[in-house]
Amino acid sequence: MTPIATTTLTVHRLIPATPAEVFDVWLDPTSPGGPWFGHTFILDAKVDGLFYLAMGHAGRQWPHYGRFVTLDRPRTIAHTWVSEATRGLESVVTLTFTAKGDDTELTLVHSGVPDDDFGRQHSVGWDFILGMIAESFAGRRG
């Protein structure tokens, strides 16, 4: 069997909130704009805790699975990511939260993603999710 070629995707977003606030939104399924909000999910946000996420898109549910590898509040979250779009490969999503004045630069690195159109589409999804998080904080500052 030929191994699947993989790539690494990186997405950045400046978010008008502190690193701790942005870190907390990533792990809080009740926070509008967070990656879990509005989806079917099981979430055990601790190191070695598992998650299941079913996202509705294009008329169907897309299941995603993983486990948390690193939870270092407010600096880093890392979790594995397995989905149909990763061809069943266990990829890794690493988020870093860096203070930039009153804002946070959120950098998401998704490694081990299949290097094909389906796998690279993750960057579009992650950009959308980071945009939703940024938008959820935009109205909070006066």
N, C-alpha and C positions, 0 to 999 in steps of 0.2 A: 504494500500500500504506500503510495506517495504521500509524504508529509505535506500538510497544508502550510503554505507560506504565510507568515504573519507580519503585522506592522504595528506601529505605535501611533496613536492619535493624541493630539494635545489641543485643548481648548482653554482659553483664558477669558475671564470676565471681571471687570471692576464692579463691586457691589457696594452700595451706600449703607454699610453696616460694619460692626466690629467683627473680627475673626470669630469670636465666641458665638455671636448671634448667627452668623452664616453656618458655622459648624453645627449648631443646635438645630437649625432648620433642616439640614440634610438628614438628620436622624429622627425628626419629629413628623410622624405621618399625619398629624392634625394641622400642620402649617401649610396654608395655601401657598403655592409656588414651589414647595418642596417636591422631590422626586417621587414620593410615595403617595402624595395627596390625590384623592379622587380615583385611585386605582384599587384593585383587589390585591391585598398584600398580607403577608405574615412577616413580622419583623422582630428579631431578637438582637437589639443593638448592643452587643458586647463582643469582645474578642472571641472568636470561634462560634459566635451566634450566627444562625442561618437566616436567610430571607428568601421569600418568594414574592414575586411581583408580576401581576398580569396587567399589561397595558393594552387598552383598546386602540387600534389603529387600522385604517384601511378595511374596516368592516369585520375585523376579527380580534381575538385576544392573543397577545404575544407573551408567553411566559418567560420569565427571567429568574434565575436562581443564583445564590452565592452565599458566601460567609464572610464575616468581618475578620480582617487580618490585623489591622492597626486602628486603634481609636486613641489619639493623643490630643485631647482637647486643649486649646483651640487650634492646633497646628496641622494635624494630618488625620485623614481617614483613608484606609485602604480596604477594599473588599474585592473578592473574586466576582466574576460575572460570566454566566453561562446562559446562552440563548440559542434559538434557531439561527440567528444572524452570526453567532460565533462558531457555527457548525458543530456545536457541542463541545468546543474547546473551552477550557477554563482560562479566561483572560483575567486581567487585574486592572481595577480602577483605583487610581491614587489621586486624592484631592489634597492640595496644600492651600492653607489660608494664611495670607501674608498681609499685615497691616500696611496700608499706604495712606498716610494721613488719617483722616476720619473714615476711610473706606477700607475694603478688603479686596485684594487681588486673589481671586479663586482660580487656581490652575488645576485642571483635570487632565490626567494622563491615563489613557486606556491602552495598555500593552497586551500583546498576544492576540490581537484582533486579526481575523483572516484578511489577507491583503487582496481583497476582491471588492467589487462594487457593493455587495451586501454588507460586508464587514466594515468598509470605510463609511457607510451611511451612519454608523454610530456617531461620527462627529457632528452630523446634523442634529441627531437626537440630543446629544449632550449640550450642544449650543442652545437648543430650544429650552432644555431644562435649566441651564445657567441663566438664560434670559428671564425665565419665569421667576427664579429666585431673586434676581436683581429687581425685577418689576415689583415683587411683593414688598421689597424694602423701600422702593422709590418714594412712595407716598408717606413714609413715616417721618421724614425729616421736614422741618418747617422752613 
